[in-house]
Amino acid sequence: MDTIGDFLTIIRNASAVGKEVCVASFSNIRANLAAVLKKNGYICDYVVKEVRPGVKEIIVALKYVGGVAVITGISRCSRPGCRLYCAADAIPRVHNNLGVCILTTSKGILSGKEALRAHVGGELLCKVW
């Protein structure tokens, strides 16, 4: 099961129909992805809520400007059946640097620009524009 792909699909579908928030089950990697999206201005905020003991969910508040979703596209790059890795000097640009790519590195989950500054490569998780 691809938890990252499921999370990205939840966000993609919610922004496509104009929902204010979307809810997904919690995992650490999903929380880190939401943190990178918030840091780069693609979502308003995210909250981790405990539904019952031992069960958490992550609530993502989507961002809109003038009624149009900020996230116009989000795609999964590395898949469970085909992993995609990038060296530090080969991190791709997304839509001529108008978008962001998200990587999992030895320093945690970082955006492409942060990975370039830290000079680390890693697995290319997704692209957002």
N, C-alpha and C positions, 0 to 999 in steps of 0.2 A: 504494500500500500504506500502510495506517495503522499505523505502528509503535507509537504511543501506545495506540491501541485494542487492538492485539495484546497489549501489555504488561499493560494493565488486565484483559484477559480471562484471561491466564495467572494473575494474582494472584487474580481472582475465582474461577476454577475450582479452584485449589489450596486456597484457604481453604474452599470449599464441601465438599470431600472430606476436609478435615482434615490436609493435608500439612504437614510441619514447614517445608520449604523449597520454593521454586520457582526454576527456572532459565530465563533468557531471554538472547537475544543482546544484546550491549552496544551502547548508543548514549549520547551525552552527555545527551540529553533524558530517557532512561529512568533514568540515574543521578541526575539532578536531581529527577525525580519521586520516586524511592526516598528521596532525602535529605529531601524535604518530608514524605513519609509517616512516616519515622523521627522527624523532629523533632516531629511532632504525635502520636506515640505509636501509630500504626496498624500498624507493623511493628517487630520486634525489632532487626534489623540488615540490612545488605546488604553484599556483598563483590563487588568486580570481580576476576575471575580471567582470566588469559591462558591459553587452551587450547593454542594453538600460536602461533608468531610472526604477528602481525597479526590474530589472531582472539581476541576477548574475549567473556566472558559475565558476566552479572550474576546473582548468587545472592542471593535475598531470603529471609530468615528471617521467617516469619509469626508473628504474636503471637496467643496464645490466653489467655483468662481463664476458669478453671474449665471448660476443655474447649470453650468457645464462642469462635469466631473474633471478634476485635475488629472486623475489617472485615465488617460485615453487608451492605453494599451499596457498589458502586463503579460509576459510570456516566460514559461519555464524553459531553461536552456539545458541544464544537466538533468538527466532522467535516471531512474533506478537501473534501467537496462543499458544506458549509454552515458557514462560520466564524461563531463567536459571540463578540462583543466586548462588554466591559463598561466603562463609565466608572468613575472612582474612587469616585464617590458612588452607583453603582448595582450594586455587587458583591452578588450574591445571598447570602442566608443559607440554610444547608443544615440541614434538620430542626430549625429553631428554635435555631440555633447549637450543636447537638449534633454536627454533621458539619462538614466543611471543604470548601471549593472551592479548586481549584488553578488559578492563572493564570500565563500567560507574559507578562511585562511587560518594560519597558525596563531594569529592574533585575534581571532574571533570573526564574527560576521561583519564585513565591511562593504562600503560602497566602492565602486571602481576608483574614484578619486582618492579616497582614504587609503586604499591598497597601493596606489601609485606613490602617495606620499610616504607610506611606510616601507615601500619597495618589497612587497610580498605578493606572491601569486597564490592561486588556490583554485578551488572548484567553483565554476561559474554557475550560480544557482538560477538567477533570473534576470530579465531586463524589464525596466519600467520606463514608460514615457507618457 
